[in-house]
Amino acid sequence: MGYRVLMAEDDSRFCQAVQEYFAKNDAEVVCCAGEAEVWRLFEAQRFDLVLLDVMMRRRDEGYDICRWIREREKNIPVIFVTARGDEMEQERGFSLGCHDYVVKPYSVRLLFLRVKSMIEHSQALRQKGSVQSMHGISIDDAHKICTINGQDIKLTPKQFRLLYTLMENAGYVLSREQLLTNVWDYGYIDDDRVVDRHISRLKKALGEKAQYVQSVPGFGYRFIGL
């Protein structure tokens, strides 16, 4: 297995517990306690996933680190692991591009299972190539072809990119900001409702298959996986 995880956490007790349990399962955890160390390690080494506390030396330091990571690497999984667990905090984390949000106190065993599942999913996506197929929908990024039950359907370039991004991350909630980053490259960052309008048109184009594109109020959208 040999996973490598970067953990930004200023409480050494949590770091030690996570390091020890993950090591028993052939996963290495590199701990640091602030943004300067994250920057140095992230630029110098390879990691499969990042665990972030929110409040370290500064109150919102983890959020700033997540934003910094997303400016450099769109696809690496990020999980917030923090005591700040109310709905508004979680919504903020997802809007910045995290993949999951775990509230302290937590089970180290369950955290490991989340991390393992997320890394395996991420690696599978990289290996799968350019074709996504689920629920009778097939979308081929290389040839820019989308079919439903074998019949071609017409999508605009933005609708195509939206559907491909959602299917590529099937089962995971993608925030509007994540979709803007992947589909528009921040071209419409001042108007994230443009995502809602394009999703609405995409669902019309999908007809009865629109049921698999699901709105998650307060968080974003997901494509329902198998």
N, C-alpha and C positions, 0 to 999 in steps of 0.2 A: 504494500500500500504506500507507505512513505510520504504521507501528506505533510505539508509545511504550512503552519498557521502563524500569522502575526497577531499578537494580542496586546492592545494598548489598554493598560489597567494599572492604576496607581496603588491598589491594595495588594500587597505581596501575598496575602493569604489566598486570594482567588487565583492569582498567577500560579502559585505553587500547586494548588489542588488540580488545576487544569493541566499544567505541565505533567504532573505525575500520572494522572489517569490517561491522558492522551499518549504518553510515552509507552504505557503498557499495551497500547493498541497500535503501536508502530506509527505514531504521528508526532511530529516535532512541533512544539509551541515555542516561539521566540517572543519574550515579553519585553515591553518597554513602558514608560510611564508618562509620555508626553509627545506633543506633535513634532518637536525637533528630532526626537529619536525615530519616530515613525517615518519622517521624510528620509532620514539617512538610511534606515534599513530597507524601506520600500524601493528606493532607487538602486540600492546595491545588491539586493538578493531577490530570489524568486519565492513567491508565496502562492498557495492555492486558495487561501481565504483569509479574511481579516476580521478579528473580533475587536469591537470598540466599546469602551466605557464612554459615557457622555461627559460626566463631570470629573475632571482630573485636576490639573493645576488651575484651570479656568472652568467656569461654569458650563460653557457650551463647547468645550475643546473638542469633544468627540464629533460633534456635528461639523465643525470646521475641518477636521481631519477627513471625514467622509466626503465632503465637498472637494477637498484637495485631491483625494484618490480618484474620484469620478472624473476630474478634469484630465487625468492621465491614463486611467484604465477603466473602460466602461463595463467590462464583463466580469472582473474578479468579484466573487461573492463577498458581501459585507454583512455581518450580523452585529447589531448593537446588543450589548450585555450590560444592563444598567439598572440602578434602583429607581430611576425616573420612568415610571411605567404607566402614567395616565394616558388617555386616548390622544390628547393633543400632542404629547411628546412622541408617541408612536407614529402619529400622522406626519409629524415633522421629519422623523427618521426615514420613513418610506418616501417622502417627497424628495429627500436628498439622494435616494438611490440605494438604500439598504435592501437586502433580500429577506431579512427576518429581524425580529425584535424580541429579545429575551429579558425578562424582568428578574432582578435579584430579590430574594435568594433563589437559586436554581439548582437542579440536579446536574452534576458534572457528567454523569452517564448520559442523560437525555441531551445535554448540550453536545456531547461527542456525536451522538446519533444524528442530530440536526446537521452538524458540520460535515460528517461523512456523507450523508444524503445529498447535501448541497454541492459538495465538491464532485461527487460522482455524476450528478446531473450536469454540472458545468462541463466536466470533461467529456461526457457523452455528446453534448451539443457540439463541441469542437470537432469530435470525430465523425459526427453524423453527416456532415457535408451540407449541401445547399438545398436539399429537398426535405420538406416537412409534410407529413401525411397523417391526418387524424380525422375521425368521424366522417369519412367520405370526402374531406377537403384535402387536396394535394397542391402544394405551392413550391415551384422550382425557381429558386433565386437565380441560378446561373442562366436559365433560358427565359426567365420572366414569364412563366406560364402558371396559371392557376386554374384548377378544374374542381368541379363538384360532381361526384359520382361519374367521373370520366368525361364530363362535358365542360368545355372551356367557358370561363366567365370573364367578363371584361372588368378590370379594375384600373383606376388611375394609378400613376406611380406612387403617390402618397398612400393610397388605400392598400396597394400591394405591399409596400414597406411596413405599414402598420400591421397587416395580417401576418406577414412573415415574422416580424419581431415578436408578436404575441404568441404565435405557434412555436417559435423557437424556445420560448420561455414558458411553455404550457404548464399550468398549475400554479405559477407564481404571479403575484400581483405586481404590475408595473405602474409606477406613478406617472402622472402627466409629464413631470419633468424628465423622467427616464425616457418616455416616448418621444418627447421633444428632442432630447439629445440624440437618440438613435435614428429618428426619422427626419427631423428638420435640422439637426446639428445646431440647435439653439437659435435657428433663424427667426422663430416666433416666441422667444422667451418672455416677451412682455404680454403675451396673450395665450395662456395655456388652454383657454376654452376652444382654441382651434382644434385641439385633440378631440374634444367632445363632438364637434361638428363633423370631423372626418370619420370618427367611429360610427356616428349615426348613419352616414352615407355608406360606409362599409357594410354595416349590418343590413341595410336595404339591398345591397348587391349580393349578399350571401343568402337572402331569402330564408328558408326554413333552417338553414345552418347558423343563422344569427344567434341562436340560443347558446352557442358555445363561446360567444364573446360576451363576457359578464362584467357589468359595472360593480365595483366594490366601493360603496359610498365613503367618502372621506379619504380614500387611498388611491384609487385609480382603476385599472382594468386588468383582467386576466382572461386567457383562453383556457377553457376547461379541458384538462388533459384526459388521457385514457384511464 
